[in-house]
Amino acid sequence: MTTHMLPPFLDSLETGISIHDPETGTILDVNDQFEEIFGYSLTALREQPMATFTAPSMQMTSEEVHQHVRSAATGEPQSFELQIERPNGEYRWVDIQLTQTAISSEKYVLGQVSDVTEYKVREQLLRLLHRVLRHNLRNDMNILIGYADRVKTSVESEQLEDQIETILDIASEVGALSDSLDQIEQIVQSDATEREAINLHRMVTNRVQEFQSAHSSVTFTVEGASDVWVTADSGLQYAIDNAIENAIVHNDQETPEVAVTVTEDTETDQGVVRIADNGPSIPDIEIEVLQDNTDIHSTFHGSGIGLWLMKWSVDSLGGELSFGANDPRGNVVEIAIPNTKQ
Protein backbone atom coordinates (compact mmCIF):
# COMPACT_ATOMS: atom_id res chain seq x y z
CA MET A 1 0.00 0.00 0.00
CA THR A 2 1.31 3.45 -0.94
CA THR A 3 1.92 5.76 2.01
CA HIS A 4 1.36 9.43 1.23
CA MET A 5 3.34 12.17 2.96
CA LEU A 6 1.80 15.12 1.12
CA PRO A 7 -1.52 16.59 2.27
CA PRO A 8 -4.41 16.02 -0.20
CA PHE A 9 -4.95 19.74 -0.88
CA LEU A 10 -1.66 19.84 -2.81
CA ASP A 11 -3.32 17.74 -5.52
CA SER A 12 -5.25 20.83 -6.58
CA LEU A 13 -2.08 22.78 -7.40
CA GLU A 14 -0.99 23.35 -11.00
CA THR A 15 2.63 22.86 -9.90
CA GLY A 16 4.04 19.38 -9.50
CA ILE A 17 5.22 18.66 -5.94
CA SER A 18 7.56 15.88 -4.86
CA ILE A 19 9.22 14.77 -1.62
CA HIS A 20 12.69 13.18 -1.79
CA ASP A 21 14.85 11.24 0.64
CA PRO A 22 17.72 13.69 1.39
CA GLU A 23 20.35 10.94 1.32
CA THR A 24 19.36 8.72 -1.61
CA GLY A 25 17.33 11.19 -3.67
CA THR A 26 14.54 8.62 -3.96
CA ILE A 27 11.07 10.02 -4.67
CA LEU A 28 8.89 9.30 -1.63
CA ASP A 29 5.66 11.01 -2.65
CA VAL A 30 4.23 13.28 -5.37
CA ASN A 31 0.99 15.13 -5.96
CA ASP A 32 -1.39 14.48 -8.83
CA GLN A 33 0.05 17.27 -10.99
CA PHE A 34 3.55 15.77 -10.78
CA GLU A 35 2.19 12.46 -12.10
CA GLU A 36 0.32 14.38 -14.82
CA ILE A 37 3.43 16.25 -15.98
CA PHE A 38 5.67 13.17 -16.13
CA GLY A 39 2.91 10.78 -17.24
CA TYR A 40 4.00 8.12 -14.75
CA SER A 41 2.42 6.85 -11.53
CA LEU A 42 4.04 7.33 -8.13
CA THR A 43 4.98 3.64 -8.10
CA ALA A 44 6.83 3.94 -11.43
CA LEU A 45 8.52 7.17 -10.33
CA ARG A 46 9.76 5.47 -7.17
CA GLU A 47 11.02 2.28 -8.79
CA GLN A 48 12.56 3.38 -12.09
CA PRO A 49 15.84 5.33 -12.56
CA MET A 50 15.68 8.97 -13.62
CA ALA A 51 17.17 8.06 -17.00
CA THR A 52 13.82 6.43 -17.82
CA PHE A 53 12.08 9.80 -17.71
CA THR A 54 14.65 12.05 -19.39
CA ALA A 55 15.00 12.65 -23.14
CA PRO A 56 17.94 10.73 -24.70
CA SER A 57 19.50 13.96 -26.00
CA MET A 58 20.11 15.20 -22.45
CA GLN A 59 20.20 12.02 -20.41
CA MET A 60 20.49 12.66 -16.66
CA THR A 61 21.64 9.81 -14.49
CA SER A 62 20.14 8.93 -11.13
CA GLU A 63 23.42 9.92 -9.48
CA GLU A 64 23.26 13.40 -11.00
CA VAL A 65 19.72 13.82 -9.70
CA HIS A 66 20.76 12.52 -6.29
CA GLN A 67 23.59 15.05 -6.19
CA HIS A 68 21.11 17.86 -6.78
CA VAL A 69 18.94 16.47 -3.97
CA ARG A 70 21.87 16.15 -1.57
CA SER A 71 22.96 19.72 -2.32
CA ALA A 72 19.44 20.96 -1.65
CA ALA A 73 19.37 18.96 1.62
CA THR A 74 22.41 20.90 2.84
CA GLY A 75 20.61 24.21 2.36
CA GLU A 76 21.74 24.98 -1.22
CA PRO A 77 18.57 25.43 -3.33
CA GLN A 78 18.83 23.77 -6.75
CA SER A 79 17.26 25.01 -9.97
CA PHE A 80 17.56 23.43 -13.43
CA GLU A 81 15.62 22.69 -16.60
CA LEU A 82 15.19 19.21 -17.97
CA GLN A 83 13.64 17.72 -21.10
CA ILE A 84 11.59 14.68 -20.13
CA GLU A 85 10.10 11.87 -22.17
CA ARG A 86 6.55 10.83 -21.31
CA PRO A 87 5.33 7.22 -21.79
CA ASN A 88 3.63 8.11 -25.10
CA GLY A 89 6.94 9.35 -26.56
CA GLU A 90 6.11 13.03 -26.12
CA TYR A 91 8.95 15.34 -25.05
CA ARG A 92 8.27 18.15 -22.57
CA TRP A 93 10.48 20.75 -20.89
CA VAL A 94 10.20 21.14 -17.12
CA ASP A 95 11.66 23.56 -14.62
CA ILE A 96 12.71 21.87 -11.36
CA GLN A 97 13.28 23.64 -8.04
CA LEU A 98 14.68 21.69 -5.05
CA THR A 99 14.74 23.07 -1.51
CA GLN A 100 15.21 21.78 2.01
CA THR A 101 12.08 21.12 4.07
CA ALA A 102 10.91 19.34 7.21
CA ILE A 103 7.93 17.09 7.89
CA SER A 104 7.23 16.04 11.48
CA SER A 105 10.72 17.25 12.44
CA GLU A 106 12.31 15.00 9.81
CA LYS A 107 14.41 16.56 7.05
CA TYR A 108 13.45 16.03 3.40
CA VAL A 109 13.89 17.74 0.05
CA LEU A 110 10.89 19.42 -1.56
CA GLY A 111 10.68 19.47 -5.35
CA GLN A 112 8.57 21.88 -7.39
CA VAL A 113 8.12 21.06 -11.06
CA SER A 114 6.53 23.28 -13.73
CA ASP A 115 5.86 22.40 -17.36
CA VAL A 116 7.65 25.15 -19.34
CA THR A 117 7.38 23.62 -22.82
CA GLU A 118 5.31 26.46 -24.26
CA TYR A 119 7.69 29.00 -22.75
CA LYS A 120 10.68 27.22 -24.31
CA VAL A 121 9.00 27.20 -27.74
CA ARG A 122 8.16 30.92 -27.51
CA GLU A 123 11.70 31.63 -26.35
CA GLN A 124 13.14 29.81 -29.34
CA LEU A 125 10.79 31.59 -31.73
CA LEU A 126 11.76 34.98 -30.33
CA ARG A 127 15.44 34.10 -30.50
CA LEU A 128 15.05 33.00 -34.11
CA LEU A 129 13.20 36.17 -35.08
CA HIS A 130 15.72 38.39 -33.31
CA ARG A 131 18.93 36.66 -34.33
CA VAL A 132 18.24 35.50 -37.84
CA LEU A 133 15.04 36.64 -39.51
CA ARG A 134 15.13 40.26 -38.36
CA HIS A 135 18.82 40.61 -39.19
CA ASN A 136 18.69 38.82 -42.54
CA LEU A 137 15.52 40.50 -43.73
CA ARG A 138 16.80 43.95 -42.82
CA ASN A 139 20.12 43.46 -44.62
CA ASP A 140 18.62 41.71 -47.63
CA MET A 141 16.05 44.43 -48.13
CA ASN A 142 18.73 47.13 -47.86
CA ILE A 143 20.69 45.36 -50.60
CA LEU A 144 17.53 44.98 -52.67
CA ILE A 145 16.71 48.67 -52.40
CA GLY A 146 20.28 49.64 -53.20
CA TYR A 147 20.35 47.61 -56.39
CA ALA A 148 16.91 48.85 -57.39
CA ASP A 149 18.12 52.45 -57.10
CA ARG A 150 21.15 51.66 -59.23
CA VAL A 151 18.97 50.00 -61.87
CA LYS A 152 16.85 53.15 -62.10
CA THR A 153 19.90 55.21 -62.96
CA SER A 154 21.63 52.72 -65.24
CA VAL A 155 19.01 51.45 -67.61
CA GLU A 156 21.50 51.73 -70.47
CA SER A 157 24.28 50.08 -68.45
CA GLU A 158 25.75 46.70 -69.41
CA GLN A 159 25.55 45.75 -65.75
CA LEU A 160 21.75 45.87 -65.80
CA GLU A 161 21.28 42.16 -66.40
CA ASP A 162 23.59 41.15 -63.53
CA GLN A 163 21.93 43.58 -61.13
CA ILE A 164 18.46 42.37 -61.97
CA GLU A 165 19.66 38.80 -61.44
CA THR A 166 20.96 39.76 -58.01
CA ILE A 167 17.60 41.30 -57.15
CA LEU A 168 15.84 38.10 -58.17
CA ASP A 169 18.26 35.95 -56.14
CA ILE A 170 17.73 37.99 -52.99
CA ALA A 171 13.97 38.03 -53.47
CA SER A 172 14.07 34.23 -53.76
CA GLU A 173 16.02 33.98 -50.50
CA VAL A 174 13.47 36.14 -48.70
CA GLY A 175 10.69 33.95 -50.08
CA ALA A 176 12.50 30.84 -48.85
CA LEU A 177 12.51 32.27 -45.32
CA SER A 178 8.73 32.31 -45.38
CA ASP A 179 8.63 28.65 -46.47
CA SER A 180 11.01 27.74 -43.65
CA LEU A 181 8.79 29.49 -41.13
CA ASP A 182 5.85 27.38 -42.27
CA GLN A 183 7.93 24.25 -41.69
CA ILE A 184 9.04 25.46 -38.25
CA GLU A 185 5.43 26.14 -37.26
CA GLN A 186 4.51 22.56 -38.18
CA ILE A 187 7.45 21.22 -36.19
CA VAL A 188 6.83 23.12 -32.95
CA GLN A 189 3.10 22.39 -33.06
CA SER A 190 3.48 18.69 -33.84
CA ASP A 191 1.88 16.17 -31.51
CA ALA A 192 3.43 12.97 -30.20
CA THR A 193 0.48 11.00 -31.60
CA GLU A 194 1.64 11.92 -35.13
CA ARG A 195 4.91 9.99 -34.70
CA GLU A 196 5.43 6.52 -36.06
CA ALA A 197 8.14 3.90 -36.42
CA ILE A 198 10.35 4.76 -39.41
CA ASN A 199 13.01 2.66 -41.10
CA LEU A 200 15.96 5.06 -41.42
CA HIS A 201 17.62 3.36 -44.40
CA ARG A 202 14.37 3.27 -46.35
CA MET A 203 13.66 6.92 -45.59
CA VAL A 204 17.08 8.24 -46.61
CA THR A 205 17.06 6.07 -49.76
CA ASN A 206 13.73 7.58 -50.81
CA ARG A 207 14.95 11.11 -50.09
CA VAL A 208 18.22 10.62 -51.98
CA GLN A 209 16.30 9.28 -55.00
CA GLU A 210 14.19 12.44 -54.99
CA PHE A 211 17.27 14.66 -54.91
CA GLN A 212 19.08 12.52 -57.51
CA SER A 213 16.26 13.03 -60.01
CA ALA A 214 16.56 16.80 -59.60
CA HIS A 215 20.39 16.97 -59.47
CA SER A 216 21.83 14.56 -62.04
CA SER A 217 25.33 16.07 -61.77
CA VAL A 218 25.66 15.08 -58.11
CA THR A 219 27.15 11.72 -57.10
CA PHE A 220 25.03 10.17 -54.33
CA THR A 221 25.70 7.06 -52.25
CA VAL A 222 23.60 5.43 -49.53
CA GLU A 223 25.17 2.85 -47.22
CA GLY A 224 24.79 1.33 -43.79
CA ALA A 225 22.41 -0.72 -41.69
CA SER A 226 19.04 -1.52 -43.24
CA ASP A 227 17.18 -2.44 -40.03
CA VAL A 228 17.43 0.69 -37.88
CA TRP A 229 14.05 1.99 -36.71
CA VAL A 230 13.29 5.29 -34.98
CA THR A 231 10.10 6.96 -33.80
CA ALA A 232 9.67 10.26 -35.63
CA ASP A 233 7.37 12.56 -37.56
CA SER A 234 7.77 14.90 -40.54
CA GLY A 235 10.45 16.84 -38.62
CA LEU A 236 12.97 14.07 -39.38
CA GLN A 237 12.42 14.39 -43.12
CA TYR A 238 12.79 18.19 -42.84
CA ALA A 239 16.15 17.75 -41.13
CA ILE A 240 17.45 15.17 -43.60
CA ASP A 241 16.23 17.16 -46.62
CA ASN A 242 17.89 20.34 -45.39
CA ALA A 243 21.18 18.54 -44.74
CA ILE A 244 21.20 17.01 -48.22
CA GLU A 245 20.11 20.24 -49.90
CA ASN A 246 22.85 22.21 -48.12
CA ALA A 247 25.41 19.65 -49.26
CA ILE A 248 24.29 20.23 -52.86
CA VAL A 249 23.59 23.95 -53.24
CA HIS A 250 26.68 25.13 -51.35
CA ASN A 251 29.02 22.73 -53.11
CA ASP A 252 31.69 24.36 -55.32
CA GLN A 253 33.10 21.18 -56.86
CA GLU A 254 32.70 20.22 -60.51
CA THR A 255 31.27 16.91 -59.32
CA PRO A 256 29.54 17.35 -55.98
CA GLU A 257 29.50 14.23 -53.81
CA VAL A 258 26.96 13.43 -51.09
CA ALA A 259 27.38 10.23 -49.07
CA VAL A 260 24.60 9.19 -46.69
CA THR A 261 25.24 6.48 -44.10
CA VAL A 262 22.83 4.90 -41.62
CA THR A 263 24.16 3.36 -38.40
CA GLU A 264 22.91 2.39 -34.96
CA ASP A 265 24.60 3.66 -31.80
CA THR A 266 23.97 0.89 -29.27
CA GLU A 267 25.51 2.89 -26.42
CA THR A 268 23.03 5.77 -26.74
CA ASP A 269 20.24 3.64 -28.24
CA GLN A 270 19.95 5.97 -31.24
CA GLY A 271 19.68 5.63 -34.98
CA VAL A 272 22.18 7.88 -36.76
CA VAL A 273 22.08 9.42 -40.24
CA ARG A 274 25.44 10.74 -41.44
CA ILE A 275 25.46 13.14 -44.43
CA ALA A 276 28.95 13.83 -45.79
CA ASP A 277 29.90 16.13 -48.71
CA ASN A 278 33.00 17.41 -50.47
CA GLY A 279 32.04 21.08 -50.50
CA PRO A 280 33.46 24.09 -48.61
CA SER A 281 33.35 23.99 -44.81
CA ILE A 282 30.32 25.43 -43.08
CA PRO A 283 31.45 28.72 -41.46
CA ASP A 284 31.93 28.33 -37.71
CA ILE A 285 29.57 31.24 -36.98
CA GLU A 286 26.75 29.42 -38.80
CA ILE A 287 27.08 26.56 -36.31
CA GLU A 288 27.92 28.63 -33.23
CA VAL A 289 24.80 30.75 -33.67
CA LEU A 290 22.73 27.64 -32.95
CA GLN A 291 24.03 27.70 -29.37
CA ASP A 292 21.94 29.60 -26.84
CA ASN A 293 24.85 31.66 -25.52
CA THR A 294 26.21 32.87 -28.87
CA ASP A 295 25.66 36.45 -29.99
CA ILE A 296 25.57 37.61 -33.59
CA HIS A 297 27.96 40.48 -34.18
CA SER A 298 27.00 43.41 -36.34
CA THR A 299 28.82 42.17 -39.46
CA PHE A 300 27.36 38.67 -39.46
CA HIS A 301 25.00 37.79 -42.26
CA GLY A 302 23.78 34.22 -42.16
CA SER A 303 22.86 32.19 -45.20
CA GLY A 304 19.35 31.52 -43.95
CA ILE A 305 17.56 29.45 -41.36
CA GLY A 306 18.17 25.98 -42.77
CA LEU A 307 20.43 24.97 -39.88
CA TRP A 308 17.90 26.34 -37.39
CA LEU A 309 15.21 24.27 -39.06
CA MET A 310 17.39 21.17 -38.78
CA LYS A 311 18.15 21.84 -35.11
CA TRP A 312 14.51 22.41 -34.19
CA SER A 313 13.40 19.33 -36.10
CA VAL A 314 15.91 17.11 -34.32
CA ASP A 315 15.36 18.73 -30.89
CA SER A 316 11.61 18.21 -31.16
CA LEU A 317 12.24 14.47 -31.46
CA GLY A 318 14.60 14.33 -28.50
CA GLY A 319 17.57 13.79 -30.81
CA GLU A 320 20.98 15.33 -31.38
CA LEU A 321 22.39 17.35 -34.28
CA SER A 322 26.16 17.64 -34.73
CA PHE A 323 28.60 18.97 -37.32
CA GLY A 324 32.12 17.91 -38.22
CA ALA A 325 34.75 18.04 -40.95
CA ASN A 326 34.96 15.50 -43.76
CA ASP A 327 38.30 14.07 -44.87
CA PRO A 328 39.95 15.37 -47.00
CA ARG A 329 37.40 18.12 -47.65
CA GLY A 330 33.84 18.98 -46.83
CA ASN A 331 31.35 18.58 -44.00
CA VAL A 332 29.73 15.81 -42.00
CA VAL A 333 26.28 16.35 -40.53
CA GLU A 334 25.00 13.74 -38.06
CA ILE A 335 21.38 13.40 -37.03
CA ALA A 336 20.80 11.03 -34.11
CA ILE A 337 17.23 10.03 -33.13
CA PRO A 338 16.15 7.66 -30.32
CA ASN A 339 15.45 4.12 -31.50
CA THR A 340 11.91 2.82 -31.58
CA LYS A 341 11.07 1.14 -28.28
CA GLN A 342 10.15 -2.51 -28.65
N, C-alpha and C positions, 0 to 999 in steps of 0.2 A: 504494500500500500504506500502511495506517495505521501510524504509528510510535507506540508506547506509551511514556510516560514513567513511568507509575505501576507499581509492582511488583504482580505477580499476586495476592498475598495480600490486597490491599485490596479485591478483588472479593468477599470473604467478609463484609465489613463491612455492617451495616444502615444505615450513614450514607453518603450520596452524597458522593463526593470528586471534585474537579475541579482542574485546573491551568490557570492563565491567564497569558497574556503580560502582564507588568506595564505595558507601554506602551499596547498596543491593547485589552487586555481580552479578546482572543480566547481561546476555550476551546481548549486544546491537547490535553487528555486527560481522561477521566473513568473512574470504575470502573463495574462493572455496576449497582450500586445507583442511581447517578446516572441512568443510562439508564432504569432501571425507574421511578424517581420521575417523571421528565419524560415518559417514553413515547416518546422520540426516540433515534435512534442517534447515536453520536459524530459521524459524518459530517454529519448534519442539524444537530446542535448547533453544529458548527464553521461551517457555511456559511450558516445562516439568522440573521436579526437577532433580538435578544431579544424584540422585540414579538411575534414569532410564537408564543412560548411563554407569554406573560403574558395574564391574563384582560382583556378589553376594558374592564372597569370600573375597572381600575387599571393601565392600560397603562404600561409602563416602556420607555423608549427605550434603544437600544444605547449612546448617549452617557451616559445616567445610570448604566448598569451599568459602563461603562468608568471613569467617575469614581469609583465605589466601589472598583474594582480599583486604580486609580492611588493612591487614598488609602491603601489597604491596603499597596501596594508601598512607600510612604514610611514604613511603621511604624505607621500608624493603623488598628488592627483595625476592620472594618466588620461590623455586625450589623443585619439587617432581615428583615421578613417579606414574602412575596410570594404572591399568588394566581396560580397557573399554569393554563394550559389544555392538557390532554393531547390527542393526536391524535383520540381518540374523543369529544371534546367535554366530557369530565369536568373539573371544576374542583377543584383541590387547593390547600391552603395549605402553604407550605414556609418553614422558617426557614433563612436563609443567613448563614454566618459566613465572612468573608474575612480572611486573615492573610498576612503576608510569610513566604516560605520560600526555601530554596536547594536546588538539585539540581545536583550536580557543579560546585559553586562558582558556578553561574549563579542569578540572582535570579528568582523567580516569585511568583505569588500562589496560595495554597492555598484552595480553597473547600470548605466542609463544609455539606451540605444535608440537612435532616431534614424528613420529612413530618409536619406538625403539624395536619393536618385534623381528626382526632378531638379533639385538645386544643382547637382553636378552637370546635368544636361544643359541647363540654362547657362551655367558658368562656361562650359565649353563653347556654346553657341556665341556668347558674348566675346570670348577670347578670339574665336575665329573671325568674327565680324571686325573686331578691333585690330587684330594683328595682320590679317591677310586681306579680307575683302575690302575693308575701308582703304587700306594703304594701296592695294593694287588698283582698285577702281579709280581712286584719285589720280594716281600717276598715269594710268593708261588714258584716262580722259584728257589729262593735260597734254599728253603726247598727241592724241587724236586732234585736239583743238589746234595745236601748233602746226601740225601738218596741213590741216584744213585751211588755215590762214595762208600758209605758203602756197598751196594749190591755187588759191584765189588770185594771188599776185604773179603766178608763173604759168598761166595757161599755155603759153607758147614754149615753155621750157621743155627740154628733152628729159628732165627728171620727173615729169608729171606722172608717167606710168608707174615708176617705182614708188612714188609717194602715195599714189592711190592704192597700190598693192599693200603698202604698209598700213594704211588706214583700214583696209579690209581685214588684214591679219589681226590687228588689235581689236577690231569690232568682233571678230570671231572668238577671240580669247574672252572678251567680256561676256559674250553669249554663252560660252562654255561654263563660266562661273555660275550662271543661273541654273544650268543643267545639273551641275555638281550639287548645288543647294537642294534641288529636288531629291537627289539621291540621299543626301545627308538627312533630310527630313524623314524619308522612309526608314532609314537606319535607326535613328534615335527614337522613332515611334513604333518600331517593330515589337511584336509580342512573342513571348517564349513559345506560345502555341503554334506559331508559324514555322518553327524549326523542325527539321527532319534529318534522318540519317542520310549522309551523302558520301558516296565513294569518291575519294579525292582524285584518284588516278583517272577515273571516268570523267569527272568534272573538268580537270585541266586539259584532258585530251580533246574534249568537245570545244573548250574555249580556244585552244591553240588552232584547231581546225577552222574555226570562225576567223581568227586573225590571219591564218595562212591564205585563205581565199581572198582576203582584201589586201594582203601584202606579199605578193609572189616573189619579191626580191629578197625577202628575209629567210634565213635558214633556221628552221625550228626543229627542236628535238624534245621528246617527252620520254623520261625514263623513271625507273623506281618501282616501289612496291605497288601491286595492283589491288591489295585487299586492306587498305587503310580507310576506316570509316570515321567521320566526325559528325557532330550534330550542329547544324548551321542553318542559316536562312539566306536571303538574297545578298546580305552584306558580304558574305564570303566571295561570291562571284564579283561584286563590285571591287573588292580588294585585289583579286587575281587579275581582273581585266585591267585595272589601273596600272598594276605592276608590269604587265606585258606591254600595254600601250606605251608606257614611259620608256621601256627598253627599246621600243621601235622608233618612236617619233624623235627621241633625243639622240639617236645613234648617228654618228658621223662617218661610219665605215662604208666602203663601197658595197660590202656584203654584210649587212647586220646579222648577228647571230643571237638567238634567244634559246637558252636551254632550260627546260623545266623538269625538276626532279621531285618525286614524291617519296617521302620516308616516314618512318614511325619512330618517335623518340619514346622508348619504353621507360626511361627514367622519369620523364615528366608526364607520361601518358598523353602525348599529343601527336596529332598528325601534322606533318610539316611539308609545305610547298616551297621549293627553292627556285627562284627565277633569276638566272644569271645571263648577263649580256656582255658584249664587247665594246660598248660605247664609252663616252667620256664619264668620268666619275661624277656622281651627284655632289653638288657643292655642300660642304659641311653645314653651312647656315640653313640649307633647305631641310636638313635632318634635325639640327639643333633646335630649330624653331618649334618642332613638335613637342619639345620638353616644356613642362609648365613653368620652369624658372628661367627661360631664355627670353631676352628682350630683342626686338627688332630695331636695329639702329636706323638712323634717318636715311642712309644710302641704300638700304636693302630693298630689293625688288624681286619678290618671289616669282616663280614660273606659274603659279596657280595654286589650286587647293587639292590637287590629286593625291599628294602624300597625306594630307589631313583626312581626306576621304578614306584612304586605306587604313589609317590609324583608327579612325572612329569605327569603321566596319569591323576590324579585328578586335578592338576593345569591347565592342558591344556583344561579342561572342565569348568573352572571357579569354581571348587568345593573346598572342604576343607578336609584335611586328619588329623586325630588326634589319639593319642594313650593314653590308660589308663590302670589301673590295674583291673583285674577281682577279684571277691570275691567268695571263699576265696583264690584262687590261679589262676594265669594265666594272660592273656592279653586281652584287648579289643581294637580293631581297628575300627574306625568309618570313613566311606566314605560318605561325603555329597555332593550331586550334585543338581544344580538348577532344580526345577520342570519344566515340559514342559509347555510352555505358551499356554493358550487356545485362 
